[in-house]
Amino acid sequence: MTGPAALSWQWMAPALFGLAFLALWELLVTVMHVPPYVLPGPYAIAGALASGFTSLMASLWITLTITLAAFAIALVTGTGFAVLFTESRLAARALYPYAVALQVTPIVAIAPLILIWVGLDNAHVAVTILAAIAAFFPVLANMTAGLRAADPNLVDLFRLYGASRWQIMWGVRLPSALPYLLSAMKISAGLALIGTVVAEFVAGSGTATGLAWRILEAGNRLQIDRMFAALFLLSGLGIGLFLSLTALEYAVLRHWHEGIRDRRAGR
């Protein structure tokens, strides 16, 4: 199956599966008389979403803005350090181990320190910093690999014509690294959202209106339907970010990258 039919099926298959799953879920909780404070059905969750729509949307906006800010910081700093590591082996040897150490250190472990240093009055800033830390390493690692994957023959050709190191960077290495960067962005955006949620959990009520705080609030009040509604909004936000960056990747690479052309053809 190729062409438009394959593309339509790619969208229809997960949608149909999701609808069947929700229908089965509603049926089971109804037939088995599962208490709503244990597991509400999709209908009850939809009702909670409708009744708390204004507050949940406000919380969603706060979480989205923090996630996008953290993602932008990770994108800029990760790309900057990747360029530095590519141009300076000394810098790479000196700093890369610390980047790895930062990546493997749990966000929960350093969140209290960031909150103390930034101050509880600036909890949004602390959450943004923590989310940026979570999203930083995929950009750094993939961009460094992409910059170093440039065709050495093309690099030698540029040098033969007297190009400077920065001309080689802009003319050869960065275009070569673009697929790596776009792929890393899809990972980094998801990690920025995860980092935002984890940081909001740790920061507590200081973040005031984030979706993670809404989940904690609903859980403490045994409003499980509202808790699920906030959780579904978080999942939808993550899916939306992924699909947006996938569309950006397709738009940028579709005319010259072989993998994107194959995806377009349904192969």
C-alpha positions as CSV (number, residue, x, y, z in Angstrom):
1,M,0.0,0.0,0.0
2,T,1.6,3.3,-1.1
3,G,0.6,6.9,-1.8
4,P,-2.4,8.6,-0.3
5,A,-4.0,5.3,0.8
6,A,-1.0,4.4,2.9
7,L,-1.0,7.9,4.4
8,S,-4.7,7.7,5.3
9,W,-4.2,4.4,6.9
10,Q,-1.3,5.7,9.0
11,W,-3.7,8.2,10.5
12,M,-6.8,6.0,10.7
13,A,-5.2,3.0,12.4
14,P,-4.1,4.7,15.6
15,A,-7.4,6.7,15.7
16,L,-9.5,3.5,15.4
17,F,-7.4,1.7,18.0
18,G,-7.8,4.6,20.4
19,L,-11.6,4.7,20.0
20,A,-11.8,1.0,20.5
21,F,-9.7,1.2,23.6
22,L,-11.8,4.0,25.1
23,A,-15.0,2.1,24.3
24,L,-13.6,-1.0,26.0
25,W,-12.5,1.0,29.0
26,E,-15.9,2.6,29.5
27,L,-17.6,-0.8,29.1
28,L,-15.3,-2.5,31.7
29,V,-15.6,0.2,34.4
30,T,-19.4,0.2,33.9
31,V,-19.9,-3.6,33.9
32,M,-17.4,-4.2,36.8
33,H,-18.8,-1.2,38.8
34,V,-15.3,0.2,39.4
35,P,-15.5,3.1,41.8
36,P,-14.8,6.5,40.1
37,Y,-12.2,7.3,42.8
38,V,-10.3,4.2,41.6
39,L,-10.7,4.4,37.9
40,P,-13.2,6.7,36.2
41,G,-14.4,6.0,32.7
42,P,-13.7,8.1,29.7
43,Y,-17.2,9.7,29.9
44,A,-16.5,10.9,33.5
45,I,-13.1,12.2,32.5
46,A,-14.6,14.1,29.6
47,G,-17.1,15.6,32.0
48,A,-14.3,16.7,34.4
49,L,-12.4,18.2,31.4
50,A,-15.5,20.2,30.4
51,S,-16.3,21.4,33.9
52,G,-12.8,22.5,34.6
53,F,-11.9,23.6,31.1
54,T,-10.9,27.2,32.0
55,S,-8.5,26.3,34.8
56,L,-7.1,23.3,33.0
57,M,-6.5,25.3,29.8
58,A,-4.7,28.1,31.9
59,S,-2.5,25.4,33.4
60,L,-1.8,23.9,30.0
61,W,-0.7,27.3,28.8
62,I,1.7,27.7,31.7
63,T,3.2,24.3,31.1
64,L,3.4,24.9,27.4
65,T,5.2,28.2,27.8
66,I,7.7,26.8,30.2
67,T,8.3,23.8,28.0
68,L,8.9,25.9,24.9
69,A,11.2,28.3,26.8
70,A,13.2,25.3,28.1
71,F,13.3,23.7,24.7
72,A,14.6,26.9,23.1
73,I,17.3,27.3,25.7
74,A,18.4,23.6,25.2
75,L,18.4,24.1,21.4
76,V,20.6,27.2,21.5
77,T,23.0,26.0,24.2
78,G,23.2,22.4,22.8
79,T,24.0,23.7,19.3
80,G,26.5,26.2,20.6
81,F,28.4,23.7,22.6
82,A,28.3,21.2,19.7
83,V,29.9,23.8,17.5
84,L,32.5,24.5,20.2
85,F,33.3,20.8,20.6
86,T,33.6,20.3,16.9
87,E,36.0,23.2,16.5
88,S,38.1,22.5,19.6
89,R,39.1,19.0,20.6
90,L,40.5,20.4,23.9
91,A,37.1,21.9,24.8
92,A,35.4,18.6,23.9
93,R,37.7,16.6,26.1
94,A,37.5,19.1,29.0
95,L,33.7,19.7,29.0
96,Y,32.0,16.7,27.4
97,P,32.3,14.5,30.5
98,Y,30.6,17.2,32.6
99,A,27.7,17.3,30.0
100,V,27.4,13.5,30.4
101,A,27.4,13.8,34.2
102,L,24.7,16.5,34.0
103,Q,22.6,14.2,31.8
104,V,22.8,11.2,34.1
105,T,22.0,13.2,37.2
106,P,18.3,12.9,38.1
107,I,16.4,16.2,37.8
108,V,14.7,15.4,41.1
109,A,18.1,15.3,42.9
110,I,19.2,18.8,41.8
111,A,15.7,20.5,41.8
112,P,15.9,21.5,45.5
113,L,19.3,23.2,44.9
114,I,18.0,25.1,41.9
115,L,14.9,26.2,43.8
116,I,17.1,27.4,46.7
117,W,19.5,29.3,44.4
118,V,16.8,30.9,42.3
119,G,14.3,31.4,45.1
120,L,10.8,30.1,45.7
121,D,9.4,33.4,44.4
122,N,10.9,32.6,41.0
123,A,9.7,29.0,40.8
124,H,8.9,29.4,37.1
125,V,12.5,30.3,36.4
126,A,13.7,27.3,38.4
127,V,11.3,24.9,36.5
128,T,12.5,26.3,33.2
129,I,16.2,25.8,34.1
130,L,15.5,22.2,35.2
131,A,13.5,21.4,32.0
132,A,16.3,22.9,29.9
133,I,18.8,20.7,31.6
134,A,16.7,17.7,30.9
135,A,16.4,18.6,27.2
136,F,20.0,19.7,26.7
137,F,22.0,16.5,26.1
138,P,20.1,15.1,23.0
139,V,20.7,18.3,21.1
140,L,24.4,18.3,22.1
141,A,25.1,14.7,21.3
142,N,23.2,14.5,18.0
143,M,24.4,17.9,16.8
144,T,28.0,17.0,17.6
145,A,27.7,13.7,15.7
146,G,26.1,15.5,12.8
147,L,28.8,18.2,12.6
148,R,31.5,15.5,12.6
149,A,29.7,13.5,10.0
150,A,30.3,16.0,7.3
151,D,31.8,14.6,4.1
152,P,35.6,15.0,4.6
153,N,36.1,15.3,0.8
154,L,33.8,18.3,0.7
155,V,35.6,19.8,3.7
156,D,38.9,19.3,1.9
157,L,37.5,21.0,-1.2
158,F,36.4,24.0,0.8
159,R,39.9,24.2,2.3
160,L,41.5,23.9,-1.1
161,Y,39.6,27.0,-2.2
162,G,40.8,28.9,0.9
163,A,37.6,28.7,3.0
164,S,37.9,29.7,6.7
165,R,36.9,27.4,9.5
166,W,33.6,29.3,9.9
167,Q,32.9,29.2,6.2
168,I,33.3,25.4,6.3
169,M,31.1,25.3,9.4
170,W,28.3,27.3,7.7
171,G,28.7,25.8,4.2
172,V,29.4,22.1,5.0
173,R,29.1,21.0,8.6
174,L,25.8,22.7,9.6
175,P,23.9,21.5,6.5
176,S,25.3,18.1,7.1
177,A,24.1,18.2,10.7
178,L,20.6,19.4,10.0
179,P,18.9,16.0,9.9
180,Y,20.6,15.1,13.1
181,L,19.4,18.3,14.7
182,L,15.8,17.9,13.6
183,S,15.8,14.4,14.9
184,A,17.3,15.5,18.2
185,M,14.6,18.3,18.5
186,K,11.8,15.7,18.6
187,I,13.5,14.0,21.5
188,S,14.5,17.2,23.2
189,A,11.0,18.6,23.1
190,G,9.6,15.6,24.8
191,L,12.3,15.7,27.5
192,A,11.6,19.4,28.0
193,L,8.0,18.6,28.7
194,I,9.0,15.7,31.1
195,G,11.5,18.0,32.8
196,T,8.8,20.6,33.2
197,V,6.4,18.2,34.8
198,V,9.0,16.7,37.1
199,A,10.2,20.1,38.2
200,E,6.6,21.3,38.8
201,F,6.0,18.2,41.0
202,V,9.2,19.1,43.0
203,A,8.5,22.8,43.2
204,G,5.0,22.2,44.5
205,S,2.5,25.1,44.8
206,G,5.1,27.7,44.0
207,T,4.4,27.0,40.3
208,A,0.8,27.8,41.1
209,T,-0.9,26.8,37.8
210,G,1.0,24.2,35.9
211,L,-0.7,21.0,34.8
212,A,1.6,18.9,37.0
213,W,0.3,20.9,40.0
214,R,-3.3,20.3,38.9
215,I,-2.6,16.6,38.9
216,L,-1.2,16.7,42.4
217,E,-4.1,18.9,43.6
218,A,-6.7,16.5,42.0
219,G,-5.0,13.5,43.5
220,N,-4.9,14.9,47.0
221,R,-8.7,15.6,46.7
222,L,-9.4,12.2,45.2
223,Q,-10.7,13.9,42.0
224,I,-9.4,11.1,39.9
225,D,-11.4,12.1,36.8
226,R,-9.9,15.6,36.9
227,M,-6.5,14.0,37.4
228,F,-6.9,11.9,34.3
229,A,-8.2,14.9,32.4
230,A,-5.0,16.8,33.2
231,L,-2.9,13.7,32.3
232,F,-4.6,13.5,28.9
233,L,-3.9,17.1,28.3
234,L,-0.2,16.5,29.0
235,S,-0.2,13.6,26.7
236,G,-1.9,15.6,24.0
237,L,0.6,18.4,24.5
238,G,3.5,16.0,24.0
239,I,2.0,14.5,20.9
240,G,1.3,17.9,19.5
241,L,5.0,18.9,20.0
242,F,6.2,15.7,18.4
243,L,3.9,16.1,15.4
244,S,4.8,19.7,14.9
245,L,8.5,18.9,14.9
246,T,7.9,16.0,12.6
247,A,6.1,18.3,10.2
248,L,9.0,20.7,10.4
249,E,11.5,17.9,9.7
250,Y,9.4,16.8,6.7
251,A,9.1,20.4,5.3
252,V,12.8,21.1,5.6
253,L,14.2,17.8,4.4
254,R,11.6,16.4,2.0
255,H,13.3,17.6,-1.2
256,W,16.8,16.2,-0.6
257,H,16.9,13.7,2.2
258,E,16.3,10.1,1.1
259,G,14.6,8.9,4.2
260,I,12.1,11.7,4.1
261,R,11.4,11.0,0.4
262,D,10.8,7.3,1.2
263,R,8.4,8.3,4.0
264,R,6.5,10.5,1.7
265,A,6.1,7.7,-0.8
266,G,4.9,5.3,1.9
267,R,7.8,3.0,1.7
